[in-house]
Amino acid sequence: MQPKTVATREWPIIDNVIAPLAEWWRRHATIRENLNDLDAFAPAEMARMAQDVGIPACDLRELARHCSDAADLLERRLEALGVNPSDLAKTAPAELRDMERLCTLCQSKGRCARDLGADPSDPVWRQYCPNGEALMSLARTGLER
């Protein structure tokens, strides 16, 4: 007797509509939860938290409006430049945290993703990336893999 194999079916409506909608809902639920958690703190406590992590208090709430993967493009850009993100986290954690903050708040994410996908070596990203100078400096100093 031969073992039964399960046929893999493609479900376009699930893959193309329901799954992205569910992911969107999960992301927004996480953002709502983050914002509700911050609302529980008094302004003085919020200011202290922001100071503890080294960012302006006004950025704390704005950062909470983004998911934890909001700075993934920075990691991809670092790798494209030959800079190991893990090494950078060990050698320059404050600089990396600041670059992650700028990347998270950046308004050019779509353009950045397209440029990284099309040709990571194309220097056009330097024109709009808020981390452009810092990234080029890192690439020059040789924090390589």
N, C-alpha and C positions, 0 to 999 in steps of 0.2 A: 504494500500500500504506500503510495507516494504522499509526502506531506502536503497539506493544503497551503497554497500561497495566497496571500491577501493581495488582491489587485489594488494598485494605487490609483485612485481616481483624482482627476483634477476637478476642482470646484471653482471655476472662475468667479462666481458671485461672492464666494467666501474669501478667496485670495485677493480679489481686486476691490471689494466693497466693504464687506463686514470686518475683515481683519484690520485694514487701515482705520476704519471708523472706531473699532475697539481700542486700537493703540492710541488714537487721538483722545478718546475718552479717558483712558488710563493716565495719559500725560497730564491732561487738564485736571483730573481728580487729584493727582499728586501736587500740582501747582496750587489748587484750592486749599489742600491740606497744609502746605507750607505757609501760605498766606494767613490761614486761620491760626496756625501755631504762632506766627509772629504777632498777630493781633492780641494775643494773650499777654504780651509784655507791655509795660509802661514805656513811654518815650525815653526815660533815663536808662532803663535796662537795655533798650534797643541800642542806644548810643554806646553803652559799655560793651555790648556784644560786638558791635561794628569795630570798636577800637581794639578789642581782643584779637580780631582776625585781620586787622590792619586795612580796613576799607572805610570809606566815608559812610556815615549812617544812611544817607539818602540812597546809596547803592545796595544796601542790605535788602530792602524790600524789593527793589528791582531785580536783584539776583534771584530772589525767591520765586519770581514769575517765570523762571526758566527751569527746565529739567536738568538732571545731573549730567546729561550728555551734551549740554549746550556748548562745551568747549572742545568737543571731539575734533573739530576741524583744525584746532591748534596742534593737536598731536599729529595729525596727518601732515600738516605743514612742516613741523619740526622734523619728522622722518624724511620728508622730501628734501630737506636741507642737510640731511645727514647728522642731525642732532638727536641723540637718544633721550626721549622724554623721561625715562626712569633715572638716567644719570643726572639730568638737569634737576629733577626733583630732589636729588641728594645733595647736589653741589650749590644750587641756587633756588631754594624753595620759595623765598619771598618774591623773586623775579618771576618764577613760573606762576605763582598764585596771582600776581598782578596781570600777567599776560592772559591767564585763564579768565580773569574778571573782564578784561577788555574784549576778549573773544566772545564771551557770553553775551555781553551787551552790544556787540557789533551789529550794525544794520545791514551789512553786506554778506550775510551768510550764504544766501543763494548763489550769488556771484562767485564767492570763494569756493563753494562746493563744485560749481561748474568748472572753474579754472583748475582746481585740483584734479578733477576727473578727466579733463581734456588734456592738459599738459602741465604737470606739477613744476616743471622747470621754467615755464613762461614767467618772466618777471613782472607781468602786468599787475599781479596781486599787491605789489609794493605801493601802487598808487592809491589803494583804498584800505589796506589793512592797518588797523590802529597799532598793531604790533610789528609793523614792517621794519622799523629801525632796530628794535631789540632783536628781532629774528635774524636780521643780517649781521648784526654784531656777534650774536652767538655762533652763527655759521662761520664767521671770520676767525673767531677765537679758537675754534676747533674742538668744541665739545662733541666729538664724533663718537659713533658707535664703535 
